[in-house]
Each structure stands twice: as C-alpha cells, then as structure tokens.
Amino acid sequence: MTKEADHQEIESVDIEFEEVSVVGMTPPPSMAEAPHDVLAAKIRDSRALHLTDDDPKRVGPYHTLFAFRSSAGVRVLLAYRVSPHGVTRPAVVKFVSVSYLGYKSFREVLIDEARAMSAFNHPNLVAIYDTGEDEQGAYIAVEYVPGTDLLRVMQALIAQGRRFPFNMACHVAVCVLRGLHHAHTATTHTGEHLGIVHRDVNPPNIFVSNSGHIKLGDFGIVRMHGRSQEQTEPGFVKGKFAYLAPEYITDTICTPKIDIYSVGVTLFELLAGRYCFQHKQQTQLLKRIVQVGVRADELKALGVPPALVEIVRKATALDPAERFETASEMASALELWLIREGSYVSPALFRNFIAQRPYSVEGMANELTFV
C-alpha cells in the first residue's frame, strides 16, 4: 500500500430517517410516496458516490441511493428497503448484473460471502440481511455502518504527523481479532465447522461506526469448506499484497494464521504511524514480505512498550508455527496489557478520538486510568 498524496478529512456521518408511525400498521403518506428524496438528502457519507447510468435504481426490494468504490463486476451500493408497514432500513447491497461477462463466477462469490456471513452473530462483524437473485442479477444486502473505515483514519493521522495512542491501537486490534475468532470457529446450523479464513483483513475492510464500534467486513474472498467458487490456482493469491502472510504468498497455504498475520501488520501500522510495507514494484514488495518480514524492533525507537513490540513480533513471525495459535489468544494478550496499564477503551472514548475532538492524549490517558 502506498501513501496517499492527499488525504481525505474524516467527516462525521449522520444518517436520519423520517419518523415512522406504525399505529394501525399503516405507513405515513410521506414515507409511502417519496422516501427516496428524503433519505438521499439526509445521508451524508464521505465514502458515497453518485449513481452512474450503469447502476441499477433498484435491486430486488432495495432502492439504491449512492454507490461505493468497488472492483469490476460487483457493484457496491448504499440502498434502503421499506417494509409494508413503513419501516425503513438502510443496507449496503452488493450486486452483479446478468449482463456482466463474468456473471457466473461473481455470483458464486456472492453466494459464498452470504453463506459465511449467515453463520455470524457478533458485534465486531458486519451482519448480513438478505440475499436474492432475479432477472437483473444476484445480490446480497449487508449491514450499513455509518461512519468511516480505518484506512481513512490512518491517512488523516499520518498526514498530520500523528499516530494512534497505544491503547487505541490495541483496542482496534482486539475488536478485529474477536470478530475473526468468531468467524474462524463458525459452524453451520448442524454444527459442521466451516473452516472460514477471511484472507483480506486490512484497514479498508475495518469499519468504524459513528458510535465508536469497530466491525470487520467484506468477506468477498473468503475461504471455507464447500464453497461455490473454484479453488484459487497455484501461483495466484487474493487480497491486498501489503497484508499477505509470507506462507500464503509462496505456497498459498491458507489457515486462520494468515488473518492473524494481517492483524499484526495493521497493528504495527497503528503503533508506528506509518505503513509497514511500501514499494512501487509488486515483486519487490512481495520479496520483502517473504524474506525480510515485519521489523517489529523498529517500534522500540518510537517508544512502543516492549510487551506490545513482542505481540507484534509474534503475530507477524515469518514461520506461522511461531505465531499465536488463535485470534482469541492474540486478543487476550492485548487485553491483558490494557488491563495492566489501566488503559481500557470504551466505544465512546474511541468515538471521541476518531472525531478528533479537543482531546489531548494525556487527557485521554487520565480518563482511561482505573480508579
């Protein structure tokens, strides 16, 4: 990942919906007639883009409002659904059109993502709402997290020459790890282990809500038992290169430990206030990841506590056998440090930090100290 030349300011996102009366189970006239214009005017999200002529105005029961940046094939849309009783619910809809040349393969991607997410019930994972297919194409609807993503927060802090306070960085990692452990150990309704590996844990896929809660999303390239997609061909890897584990790059070995490694790289970046791996040439970037690895010792010069340096070192070890056995084990190590330092972080405190209120790091540390 390369450093952005210009950073985007973190914007407060405010989503409000017209008050709905359900007396007599009848929707109010304003909601029944024109909810679209009302919602479009009230949603302010710095990530949202205007719809293009290629974007559908409706996907299944969902009315589209805006689009998010997405890769070719699957369109990612901000939409809403109105129930027969006038209850309105926003959602992020991932849609692939039947007219797209690779429709069959992308349809399978959506099916696998829906199957994986349907097994989740965790506050640190984006929830799935719905899935369907019609003459237009296939789609899944997932939870909309009004707020921002971790990459945007990192870009803003780096541009200001700032970095995450140590406790805030640990808090982010703990939330992601707790969500990952839930995914790694997820089972079907009959108790069959799904063997889920995310494969794409990185800051753009870590969402920060306006309330300060952290959720991991985008299971679009998930690996699990019985998936619909064809197996990744040898020599090909999926995911953002700067966060890929060395064994996945060299031998496409895919276990939960590659997700733990990705969290370790992300934690390094939060503690260091800079990106871990950067190189204009992809081959050189991958070579450095495989042969050099994460230089955890560089954190010492930045004043990072030794215990956290060791956690990063263990999480990003070149040999997966030397890493934490589970995401839960790494989360517990970070939580233990937070407890010992008296630096517990609540969603409200994290929200205040992200909003960049007139808070000093010292002042936050005082508020976070146990009495």
Helices and strands as residue ranges (DSSP letters): G 23-25, H 29-33, H 35-42, E 58-59, E 62-68, E 75-82, E 88-97, H 103-117, E 128-133, E 137-142, E 147-149, H 150-159, H 166-184, G 203-205, E 206-209, E 214-216, G 241-243, H 246-251, H 256-272, H 282-291, G 296-302, H 306-315, G 320-322, H 327-341, H 347-354, H 361-368
